[in-house]
């Protein structure tokens, strides 16, 4: 069975889904430390985003892990992610595929936008549907972030940017972004959006349309 899935795309967007896996192979040990909670429904969300992008623009690159986070945390440095040699093999496969996709995207289109898709449990009145993380604007400048927030808001999506909290941007966002040619966003999407098929589809469409409309500034830096 393949536990790491990747595909090349047709537009300068890469989707990374490190925490949506549901498989627990018996030959891999359980992690003993760190957050072991899966980001449920992020695999389904990524496919909705991919389908929506195909509808307005083209097919994005995609890398996703099918292994559950309790076994390997792909959004951590390797010493934090896992210890067992076999687990390390899958960890390296994920990051090898992600590096290949990001580099191919940047070489082909001269720009690359990495969307690292996660889920958060925060909910309730006033809670945003999505929190964007840029590692304190190191993976994307303030102006394109604010543009994306405004475009999402105009389509009925509640969104905010996190600079100092737990959703400000993790290992993958920092590792694969330079803020110039390779830009990165960590998307922390609420459970209410992820678990409801219709809401999930609507959110994915709003995100795809926003990226398409704002692509000159968000991805290409044109003014």
C-alpha positions in Angstrom: 0.0 0.0 0.0 1.2 3.5 -0.8 1.2 5.7 2.3 2.4 8.9 0.6 0.5 10.3 -2.4 1.8 13.0 -4.6 1.0 14.5 -8.0 2.3 17.2 -10.3 0.1 20.1 -11.1 -0.7 22.6 -13.8 -0.7 25.8 -11.8 1.7 27.4 -9.4 -0.1 26.1 -6.3 1.0 23.2 -4.1 -1.3 21.5 -1.5 0.3 19.8 1.4 -1.8 17.6 3.8 0.4 16.2 6.5 -2.1 15.5 9.3 -5.2 14.1 7.6 -4.1 10.4 7.4 -6.2 7.7 8.9 -4.0 4.6 8.4 -2.2 3.1 11.4 0.2 0.5 10.0 1.0 -2.1 12.6 4.7 -2.2 11.6 5.1 1.5 12.7 5.4 2.3 16.4 3.2 4.9 18.1 4.8 8.3 18.9 5.3 8.8 22.6 5.5 12.6 22.8 3.9 15.6 21.1 0.5 16.3 19.6 -0.9 13.0 18.2 -4.4 14.3 17.2 -5.3 13.9 13.5 -6.7 16.9 11.6 -9.8 15.1 10.5 -11.4 15.8 7.1 -8.4 17.7 5.8 -7.9 15.1 3.1 -11.5 15.7 1.9 -11.0 19.4 2.2 -7.8 19.3 0.1 -9.7 17.4 -2.7 -12.5 20.0 -2.6 -9.9 22.7 -2.9 -8.2 20.9 -5.8 -11.5 20.4 -7.6 -12.4 24.0 -7.2 -9.0 25.2 -8.4 -9.4 22.9 -11.5 -12.8 24.6 -12.1 -11.4 28.2 -12.2 -7.8 27.8 -13.0 -6.1 24.4 -13.2 -5.0 21.3 -11.2 -2.7 22.1 -8.3 0.2 20.0 -7.1 -0.6 17.7 -4.2 1.3 15.9 -1.5 -0.7 14.0 1.3 0.2 11.5 4.0 -2.2 8.6 4.6 -0.4 7.7 7.9 -2.1 8.9 11.0 -0.4 11.6 13.1 -0.2 9.3 16.1 2.5 7.4 14.1 4.4 10.2 12.3 4.0 14.0 12.5 5.0 15.2 9.1 4.8 18.9 10.1 7.8 18.6 12.5 11.5 18.3 12.1 12.6 14.7 11.8 13.8 14.2 15.4 10.4 15.4 16.6 8.4 13.6 14.0 9.4 10.0 14.7 12.3 7.9 15.8 11.9 4.4 14.3 14.0 3.9 11.1 11.0 2.6 9.1 8.9 5.6 10.2 11.8 7.9 9.2 11.7 6.3 5.7 8.1 7.5 5.2 8.9 10.9 6.7 11.6 11.4 4.2 9.4 10.2 1.4 6.8 12.8 2.2 9.3 15.6 2.4 11.2 14.4 -0.7 8.0 14.5 -2.7 7.0 17.9 -1.3 10.5 19.3 -2.1 10.2 17.9 -5.6 6.8 19.4 -6.2 7.7 22.8 -4.7 11.0 23.0 -6.8 9.2 21.8 -10.0 6.5 24.4 -9.5 9.0 27.2 -8.9 11.1 26.2 -11.9 8.1 25.8 -14.2 6.1 28.9 -13.2 8.8 31.1 -11.7 6.6 31.3 -8.6 5.1 28.8 -6.1 2.4 29.1 -3.5 2.4 26.4 -0.9 -0.9 25.8 1.0 -0.3 23.6 4.1 -3.7 22.4 5.1 -4.6 21.8 8.7 -7.6 21.7 11.0 -8.3 23.4 14.3 -10.9 22.6 16.9 -11.7 26.1 18.0 -15.3 27.0 17.2 -18.3 28.9 18.5 -19.7 32.4 17.8 -17.1 34.7 16.4 -14.6 32.0 15.6 -13.2 32.4 12.1 -13.6 29.6 9.5 -9.9 29.8 8.7 -6.8 31.2 10.3 -3.8 32.0 8.0 -0.2 31.5 9.2 2.9 33.0 7.6 5.5 32.5 10.3 5.1 36.2 11.1 5.0 37.3 7.5 8.3 35.5 6.7 6.5 33.2 4.1 4.3 35.9 2.6 4.3 39.7 2.9 1.5 41.6 4.7 -0.1 43.1 1.5 -1.0 39.8 -0.3 -2.2 38.3 3.0 -4.5 41.2 3.6 -5.8 40.9 0.0 -6.6 37.3 0.5 -8.4 38.0 3.7 -10.5 40.6 2.0 -11.3 38.4 -1.0 -12.4 35.6 1.3 -14.5 38.0 3.3 -16.2 39.3 0.2 -17.3 35.7 -0.4 -18.8 35.2 3.0 -15.8 33.4 4.6 -14.6 34.6 8.0 -10.8 34.6 8.2 -7.9 36.1 10.2 -4.1 36.1 10.2 -2.2 34.8 13.3 1.2 36.3 14.1 1.8 35.3 17.7 -0.5 32.4 18.4 -0.4 28.6 17.9 -1.5 28.9 14.2 1.2 31.3 13.0 2.9 28.8 10.8 4.7 25.5 11.5 7.6 23.5 10.2 6.4 23.0 6.6 5.5 26.6 6.1 8.9 27.8 7.3 10.9 25.1 5.6 9.5 25.4 2.1 8.9 29.2 1.8 11.2 32.1 1.2 8.5 34.8 0.9 9.6 35.7 -2.6 9.6 33.0 -5.3 8.3 30.3 -2.9 5.4 31.7 -0.8 3.6 29.7 1.9 0.4 29.8 3.9 -0.6 27.5 6.7 -4.4 27.1 6.6 -6.0 26.2 9.9 -9.6 25.4 9.0 -12.3 25.0 11.6 -14.0 21.6 12.2 -17.4 23.1 11.3 -16.1 23.8 7.8 -14.2 20.5 7.4 -16.9 18.0 8.6 -19.9 19.4 6.7 -19.7 18.4 3.0 -21.7 21.4 1.7 -19.9 24.0 3.9 -16.6 22.4 3.0 -17.4 22.7 -0.7 -18.5 26.3 -0.4 -15.3 27.2 1.5 -13.1 25.5 -1.1 -14.8 27.3 -3.9 -14.4 30.7 -2.1 -10.7 30.0 -1.6 -10.1 28.9 -5.2 -11.9 31.9 -6.6 -10.1 34.3 -4.2 -6.7 32.8 -5.2 -7.6 33.1 -8.9 -8.9 36.7 -8.6 -5.9 37.8 -6.5 -3.2 35.7 -8.2 -1.2 38.7 -9.6 -0.5 40.1 -6.1 -0.8 36.9 -4.0 1.5 34.8 -6.2 3.2 37.0 -8.9 3.7 40.2 -7.0 2.3 42.3 -9.8 0.8 45.7 -8.8 
